[in-house]
Amino acid sequence: MSTPPNSEEFYKKLKEQLHETASWPTEYLYKFIIKTDVEKITKLEAIFDNMGAVIRTTESKNGKYTSVSINLLMPNPDAVIEKYKEVAEKVEGVISL
């Protein structure tokens, strides 16, 4: 995925892939990279707050970037895509992997 994945064609293809590769509901792993900025990381984490998400952050060697992995149970592909859209909308400069 690129930064930010916002074309409808991209999401349509992702939805098809998600339907083919998993039976829902299922655990889904989101991975993001963001410049190390406490405010942006907090915003990103808040999007998944109160959902039972397991969130891990790892700073790059030089501390310039932070990798954020978020693992949680998602009900269906549409819910997965909605979260990607919400992150792209609310967190500037985030890279979705």
URDARA-V316383 format. One record per residue. N is the residue number from 1. RES is the residue in three letters. OMEGA is omega in degrees with one decimal (none if undefined). NEAR is the number of other C-alpha atoms within 12 Angstrom. Layout:
n = (N:N)
res = (RES:RES)
omega = (OMEGA:OMEGA)
near = (NEAR:NEAR)
This chain:
n = (1:2:3:4:5:6:7:8:9:10:11:12:13:14:15:16:17:18:19:20:21:22:23:24:25:26:27:28:29:30:31:32:33:34:35:36:37:38:39:40:41:42:43:44:45:46:47:48:49:50:51:52:53:54:55:56:57:58:59:60:61:62:63:64:65:66:67:68:69:70:71:72:73:74:75:76:77:78:79:80:81:82:83:84:85:86:87:88:89:90:91:92:93:94:95:96:97)
res = (MET:SER:THR:PRO:PRO:ASN:SER:GLU:GLU:PHE:TYR:LYS:LYS:LEU:LYS:GLU:GLN:LEU:HIS:GLU:THR:ALA:SER:TRP:PRO:THR:GLU:TYR:LEU:TYR:LYS:PHE:ILE:ILE:LYS:THR:ASP:VAL:GLU:LYS:ILE:THR:LYS:LEU:GLU:ALA:ILE:PHE:ASP:ASN:MET:GLY:ALA:VAL:ILE:ARG:THR:THR:GLU:SER:LYS:ASN:GLY:LYS:TYR:THR:SER:VAL:SER:ILE:ASN:LEU:LEU:MET:PRO:ASN:PRO:ASP:ALA:VAL:ILE:GLU:LYS:TYR:LYS:GLU:VAL:ALA:GLU:LYS:VAL:GLU:GLY:VAL:ILE:SER:LEU)
omega = (-179.3:-176.5:-38.9:179.9:-173.9:179.2:-179.6:178.5:178.1:-177.5:177.7:179.9:178.5:-179.6:177.9:179.7:-179.4:178.1:-176.4:-170.1:-176.9:169.9:-170.1:-1.7:-179.3:173.7:178.6:-179.9:173.2:174.6:-179.8:171.3:-177.2:174.4:-178.3:-178.2:-174.6:-178.5:-179.9:178.8:178.2:177.1:-179.9:179.7:-178.3:179.5:-178.5:-178.4:177.6:177.8:-177.7:-177.9:170.9:-174.9:176.6:176.4:179.1:177.5:176.0:-176.8:-178.8:175.8:-176.5:-178.7:176.6:174.5:179.3:177.1:-177.4:-178.2:178.2:178.8:179.4:-175.0:-176.1:-179.9:179.6:179.3:177.6:-177.6:178.6:179.6:176.4:179.6:-179.6:178.8:-179.2:-178.5:-170.5:-174.3:-177.5:174.2:-179.5:175.4:178.2:178.9:none)
near = (20:18:22:26:28:23:17:14:11:19:25:17:18:24:22:17:18:26:20:13:16:17:16:18:18:19:22:28:24:31:29:38:35:36:26:25:22:18:15:25:33:21:22:41:33:21:25:30:17:11:17:16:22:21:27:21:27:22:21:15:10:10:15:15:23:28:29:33:27:34:24:26:22:27:21:25:29:22:23:31:31:23:34:38:26:24:34:29:20:21:30:22:24:33:29:30:19)
